[in-house]
């Protein structure tokens, strides 16, 4: 069973190990970090900038075998009604087992039930169909918002998907077979 807990500095070594090649790295960070590879210390230094913020939250998904995934949540407005998920990654040895979906569903439950946000969004590059499928399969839908990033000598289209509280409530009923206890 997958669970979600606040990120700890010791998680950084796991997270950076899951970013084993440059393409995965850029898809993960969308240019937030200026170079590949990133070290565990650099990841922790970046997160330290947000230590006193109540708008930015780092999370680690884990199971009986230890850390299995990572993501952040950040509020996009002062009213704290719009939240963006980002820096989403799953341990490469555990991909294809539904861990990404389960981690995001746990995060959505936290976002809507605990943080009382009204809308959650997530960004994804067109050249990351597995992530796009993961997001749409749990109820995120595309918006018109998009950007172009110049990464690895190419132009990558970055699309924003979103979900509101009523979408999640409906989707949660459909996906009720997942055990969150």
C-alpha positions as CSV (number, residue, x, y, z in Angstrom):
1,X,0.0,0.0,0.0
2,X,1.3,3.4,-0.9
3,X,1.3,6.3,1.6
4,X,2.2,9.9,1.4
5,X,4.3,11.8,3.9
6,X,6.1,15.1,4.1
7,X,9.5,15.1,2.3
8,X,12.6,14.7,4.5
9,X,16.1,15.7,3.5
10,X,17.2,12.1,3.4
11,X,14.7,11.5,0.6
12,X,16.8,13.6,-1.8
13,X,19.3,10.7,-2.6
14,X,16.4,8.6,-3.7
15,X,14.8,11.3,-5.8
16,X,17.9,12.2,-7.7
17,X,18.7,8.5,-8.3
18,X,15.3,8.2,-10.1
19,X,16.4,11.0,-12.6
20,X,19.0,8.8,-14.3
21,X,19.1,10.3,-17.7
22,X,18.9,13.8,-19.0
23,X,15.6,13.5,-20.8
24,X,13.8,12.2,-17.7
25,X,15.5,15.0,-15.7
26,X,14.2,17.8,-18.0
27,X,10.7,16.3,-18.2
28,X,10.7,16.2,-14.4
29,X,11.9,19.7,-13.6
30,X,10.9,21.7,-16.8
31,X,14.1,23.8,-16.4
32,X,13.7,24.7,-12.7
33,X,17.2,23.3,-12.2
34,X,19.7,24.8,-14.6
35,X,21.8,21.7,-15.2
36,X,21.9,18.0,-15.3
37,X,22.6,16.1,-13.2
38,X,21.3,17.5,-9.9
39,X,22.8,16.4,-6.6
40,X,20.9,15.5,-3.4
41,X,22.4,18.6,-1.8
42,X,21.3,20.8,-4.6
43,X,17.7,19.5,-4.3
44,X,17.7,20.1,-0.6
45,X,19.2,23.6,-1.0
46,X,16.4,24.4,-3.5
47,X,13.7,23.2,-1.0
48,X,15.3,25.1,1.8
49,X,14.3,28.3,0.1
50,X,10.7,27.3,0.8
51,X,11.1,26.1,4.4
52,X,9.1,29.0,5.8
53,X,6.5,29.2,3.1
54,X,2.9,28.0,3.6
55,X,2.5,28.0,-0.2
56,X,4.9,25.2,-1.0
57,X,4.9,21.6,0.1
58,X,7.2,18.7,-0.8
59,X,6.0,15.1,-0.5
60,X,7.4,11.6,-0.6
61,X,5.3,8.5,-1.4
62,X,6.4,5.3,0.3
63,X,5.5,1.7,0.8
64,X,7.0,-1.1,2.9
65,X,10.1,-1.1,0.7
66,X,10.8,2.6,1.3
67,X,10.5,5.8,-0.8
68,X,8.6,5.1,-4.1
69,X,7.8,8.6,-5.5
70,X,8.1,12.3,-5.0
71,X,6.2,15.5,-5.8
72,X,5.5,19.0,-4.7
73,X,2.4,21.1,-4.3
74,X,2.4,24.9,-4.5
75,X,-0.4,27.4,-4.2
76,X,-0.7,29.6,-7.3
77,X,-2.7,32.4,-5.6
78,X,-2.9,34.2,-2.3
79,X,-6.4,32.9,-1.6
80,X,-4.9,29.3,-1.7
81,X,-7.7,28.1,-3.9
82,X,-5.6,27.0,-6.8
83,X,-2.8,24.4,-6.4
84,X,-0.2,23.1,-8.8
85,X,1.4,19.7,-8.6
86,X,5.0,19.4,-9.9
87,X,8.4,17.7,-9.8
88,X,6.5,14.4,-10.0
89,X,8.6,11.3,-10.2
90,X,8.3,7.6,-9.4
91,X,11.1,5.2,-8.7
92,X,12.0,3.9,-12.1
93,X,12.2,0.3,-10.8
94,X,8.5,0.6,-9.8
95,X,7.0,2.2,-12.8
96,X,4.1,0.5,-14.5
97,X,2.6,-0.6,-11.1
98,X,0.1,2.3,-10.7
99,X,2.3,4.1,-8.1
100,X,2.0,7.4,-10.0
101,X,-1.8,7.2,-10.1
102,X,-2.0,6.2,-6.5
103,X,0.4,8.9,-5.3
104,X,-1.5,11.6,-7.2
105,X,-4.9,10.3,-5.9
106,X,-3.6,10.6,-2.3
107,X,-2.3,14.1,-3.1
108,X,-5.6,15.1,-4.6
109,X,-7.4,13.9,-1.6
110,X,-5.1,16.0,0.6
111,X,-5.5,19.0,-1.7
112,X,-9.3,19.0,-1.8
113,X,-10.1,17.5,1.7
114,X,-7.4,19.0,3.9
115,X,-6.2,22.1,2.1
116,X,-9.7,22.9,0.8
117,X,-8.4,24.0,-2.6
118,X,-10.9,24.5,-5.4
119,X,-8.7,23.5,-8.4
120,X,-5.5,21.5,-8.9
121,X,-3.4,21.7,-12.0
122,X,-0.4,19.8,-13.4
123,X,1.9,20.4,-16.3
124,X,3.2,17.8,-18.8
125,X,5.3,17.8,-21.9
126,X,3.9,16.4,-25.1
127,X,6.8,14.1,-25.3
128,X,5.9,12.4,-22.0
129,X,2.8,10.3,-23.0
130,X,3.1,8.0,-20.0
131,X,2.7,11.0,-17.6
132,X,-0.1,12.5,-19.7
133,X,-2.0,9.2,-19.7
134,X,-1.5,8.9,-15.9
135,X,-2.9,12.4,-15.3
136,X,-5.9,12.0,-17.7
137,X,-6.7,8.5,-16.4
138,X,-7.4,10.0,-12.9
139,X,-9.5,12.8,-14.2
140,X,-7.3,15.7,-15.2
141,X,-8.4,17.5,-18.4
142,X,-6.5,19.7,-20.7
143,X,-6.7,23.5,-20.7
144,X,-5.8,25.9,-23.4
145,X,-2.7,27.0,-21.4
146,X,0.6,25.9,-22.8
147,X,4.2,27.0,-23.2
148,X,7.2,26.1,-25.3
149,X,10.4,25.2,-23.6
150,X,13.7,24.9,-25.4
151,X,15.3,21.8,-23.9
152,X,18.0,19.4,-25.2
153,X,18.2,21.3,-28.5
154,X,14.5,21.0,-29.2
155,X,11.2,22.9,-28.6
156,X,9.1,21.0,-26.1
157,X,5.4,21.9,-25.7
158,X,4.3,22.0,-22.1
159,X,0.5,21.7,-21.5
160,X,-1.5,22.4,-18.3
161,X,-4.1,20.0,-17.2
162,X,-6.5,20.7,-14.3
163,X,-9.1,19.2,-12.1
164,X,-11.6,20.9,-9.8
165,X,-13.2,19.6,-6.6
166,X,-16.4,18.3,-8.3
167,X,-14.3,16.5,-11.0
168,X,-12.3,14.8,-8.2
169,X,-15.4,13.8,-6.3
170,X,-16.9,12.2,-9.4
171,X,-13.6,10.5,-10.4
172,X,-13.1,9.2,-6.9
173,X,-16.4,7.4,-7.1
174,X,-15.3,5.8,-10.3
175,X,-11.9,4.8,-8.9
176,X,-13.3,3.7,-5.5
177,X,-11.6,0.3,-5.9
178,X,-8.4,1.8,-4.6
179,X,-7.7,1.3,-1.0
180,X,-6.7,4.5,0.9
181,X,-6.8,3.0,4.4
